Amino acid sequence: MMHFIISKQSGFTKALYNLVQSAAARADPEKPEKGYVLKLLGLVEGPYGGHHSFDSFGTVVLVAGGVGITHCLGYIRHLLHGCNEGTVATQKVKLVWVIRKSEHIHWVSAWLEEILGMPLCYQVLEIDIYITQPRGTTGGNGWASLSGLVKVFIGRPQFEAVLEKVVRCRIGAMAMTVCGGGAMSDSVRAATLKFMDQATIDYSEESFTW
């Protein structure tokens, strides 16, 4: 089974969004538990880009903007599994996820719950979620209450401050990867460069473009 998180833009993604909205409008309001099904033919090509292995790094930092979270979740699951099995060197994993609204957490809530139930999760993983356009006084729909593992902030992250804390408490060599828009990637890259003389950091980016 494959899961997709698709951000509506223009062209194909907008047309797909409109189809989903039309299908939702046809759903039976008296039986909401049944939801609705939209069947389409899809062709997939790729993958594009490369795959980085972080197994040999003691500390791994993953930064995601919006749907860029899909790039990070697989790495987190793999590293936590490797920690439990003793097949990776990683002992610290930090996820920084920047989203516009707290509702966006629901995109990956099922996967996050699975990750939070993995062995050694609370010893290895830290998650910071930054909400840049909050509605009301939302605090991340309850995620911030998970024993301090998930911290929810309002506003944009100061990546230099985030990295300063990680570098100070790092274990071994450090890997840094980012998947998001160009402006965010530029900010993360600039912040990372400031710590290159203090720690061994392997930096990589996954672009939305192809």
URCOR-V879892 format. One record per residue. N is the residue number from 1. RES is the residue in one letter. OMEGA is omega in radians with two decimals (999 if undefined). NEAR is the number of other ideal C-beta (glycine too) atoms within 8 Angstrom. Layout:
N_RES_OMEGA_NEAR ; N_RES_OMEGA_NEAR
//
This chain:
1_M_3.12_2 ; 2_M_3.10_3 ; 3_H_3.13_4 ; 4_F_2.95_4 ; 5_I_-2.99_9 ; 6_I_3.09_8 ; 7_S_-3.12_7 ; 8_K_3.05_7 ; 9_Q_3.07_6 ; 10_S_3.09_4 ; 11_G_-3.05_6 ; 12_F_-3.08_5 ; 13_T_3.09_11 ; 14_K_3.11_10 ; 15_A_3.11_8 ; 16_L_3.11_11 ; 17_Y_-3.14_10 ; 18_N_3.09_8 ; 19_L_3.13_10 ; 20_V_3.11_9 ; 21_Q_3.12_8 ; 22_S_3.12_8 ; 23_A_3.13_11 ; 24_A_-3.14_8 ; 25_A_-3.13_6 ; 26_R_-3.13_6 ; 27_A_-3.12_10 ; 28_D_-3.11_6 ; 29_P_-3.14_5 ; 30_E_3.12_4 ; 31_K_-3.07_6 ; 32_P_-3.12_8 ; 33_E_3.13_4 ; 34_K_3.14_7 ; 35_G_3.11_6 ; 36_Y_-3.10_8 ; 37_V_3.07_5 ; 38_L_-3.10_7 ; 39_K_3.14_3 ; 40_L_3.03_6 ; 41_L_-3.14_3 ; 42_G_3.07_4 ; 43_L_-3.09_4 ; 44_V_3.03_4 ; 45_E_-3.09_3 ; 46_G_0.07_4 ; 47_P_3.05_3 ; 48_Y_3.13_4 ; 49_G_-3.09_7 ; 50_G_3.12_3 ; 51_H_-3.14_4 ; 52_H_3.05_7 ; 53_S_3.11_5 ; 54_F_-3.03_12 ; 55_D_-3.05_10 ; 56_S_-3.10_7 ; 57_F_3.12_13 ; 58_G_-3.12_11 ; 59_T_-3.13_16 ; 60_V_3.10_14 ; 61_V_3.13_13 ; 62_L_-3.13_15 ; 63_V_-3.11_17 ; 64_A_3.03_15 ; 65_G_3.11_12 ; 66_G_-3.11_12 ; 67_V_3.05_8 ; 68_G_3.10_13 ; 69_I_-3.13_13 ; 70_T_3.11_10 ; 71_H_-2.99_12 ; 72_C_-3.00_15 ; 73_L_3.12_12 ; 74_G_3.10_8 ; 75_Y_-3.11_12 ; 76_I_3.11_13 ; 77_R_-3.12_11 ; 78_H_-3.09_9 ; 79_L_3.10_15 ; 80_L_3.07_16 ; 81_H_3.13_9 ; 82_G_3.09_12 ; 83_C_-3.13_12 ; 84_N_-3.12_9 ; 85_E_-3.11_6 ; 86_G_-3.09_6 ; 87_T_3.10_5 ; 88_V_3.12_11 ; 89_A_-3.03_8 ; 90_T_3.09_15 ; 91_Q_3.10_9 ; 92_K_3.08_13 ; 93_V_3.14_14 ; 94_K_3.06_13 ; 95_L_3.03_13 ; 96_V_-3.08_13 ; 97_W_-3.12_13 ; 98_V_3.14_13 ; 99_I_-3.13_13 ; 100_R_-3.05_7 ; 101_K_-3.12_9 ; 102_S_3.13_13 ; 103_E_-3.11_6 ; 104_H_3.09_9 ; 105_I_-3.12_13 ; 106_H_3.09_7 ; 107_W_-3.00_8 ; 108_V_-3.05_11 ; 109_S_-3.14_8 ; 110_A_3.13_6 ; 111_W_3.09_8 ; 112_L_3.12_12 ; 113_E_3.09_8 ; 114_E_-3.13_9 ; 115_I_-3.11_13 ; 116_L_3.09_10 ; 117_G_-3.12_6 ; 118_M_3.10_11 ; 119_P_3.10_5 ; 120_L_-3.11_9 ; 121_C_-3.05_12 ; 122_Y_3.07_7 ; 123_Q_-2.97_4 ; 124_V_-2.90_12 ; 125_L_2.95_12 ; 126_E_-3.13_9 ; 127_I_3.04_11 ; 128_D_3.10_12 ; 129_I_3.13_13 ; 130_Y_3.14_14 ; 131_I_-3.00_15 ; 132_T_-3.14_9 ; 133_Q_-3.06_6 ; 134_P_3.05_10 ; 135_R_3.13_6 ; 136_G_-3.09_4 ; 137_T_-3.08_4 ; 138_T_3.12_9 ; 139_G_3.09_8 ; 140_G_3.06_12 ; 141_N_3.03_9 ; 142_G_-3.10_6 ; 143_W_-3.09_11 ; 144_A_-3.09_9 ; 145_S_-3.04_5 ; 146_L_3.02_8 ; 147_S_3.11_5 ; 148_G_-3.14_5 ; 149_L_3.13_10 ; 150_V_3.11_11 ; 151_K_-3.11_9 ; 152_V_-3.13_12 ; 153_F_3.06_9 ; 154_I_-3.13_6 ; 155_G_-3.14_7 ; 156_R_3.12_6 ; 157_P_2.96_11 ; 158_Q_-2.97_6 ; 159_F_3.11_13 ; 160_E_3.12_8 ; 161_A_3.12_8 ; 162_V_-3.11_12 ; 163_L_3.14_14 ; 164_E_3.12_9 ; 165_K_-3.13_8 ; 166_V_-3.13_13 ; 167_V_-3.11_11 ; 168_R_-3.07_6 ; 169_C_-3.04_7 ; 170_R_3.00_11 ; 171_I_3.11_7 ; 172_G_3.11_9 ; 173_A_-2.99_11 ; 174_M_3.05_16 ; 175_A_-3.11_14 ; 176_M_3.11_13 ; 177_T_-3.09_17 ; 178_V_3.06_16 ; 179_C_-3.10_16 ; 180_G_3.12_13 ; 181_G_-3.06_8 ; 182_G_-3.10_5 ; 183_A_3.13_6 ; 184_M_3.11_12 ; 185_S_3.09_12 ; 186_D_-3.13_8 ; 187_S_3.13_9 ; 188_V_3.14_13 ; 189_R_-3.14_11 ; 190_A_3.12_9 ; 191_A_-3.13_12 ; 192_T_-3.12_13 ; 193_L_-3.10_7 ; 194_K_-3.10_8 ; 195_F_-3.11_12 ; 196_M_3.14_8 ; 197_D_-3.13_3 ; 198_Q_-3.07_5 ; 199_A_3.02_9 ; 200_T_-3.05_5 ; 201_I_3.03_11 ; 202_D_-3.03_9 ; 203_Y_3.10_9 ; 204_S_3.13_9 ; 205_E_2.99_9 ; 206_E_-3.05_9 ; 207_S_3.03_8 ; 208_F_-3.08_6 ; 209_T_3.13_3 ; 210_W_999_4
//
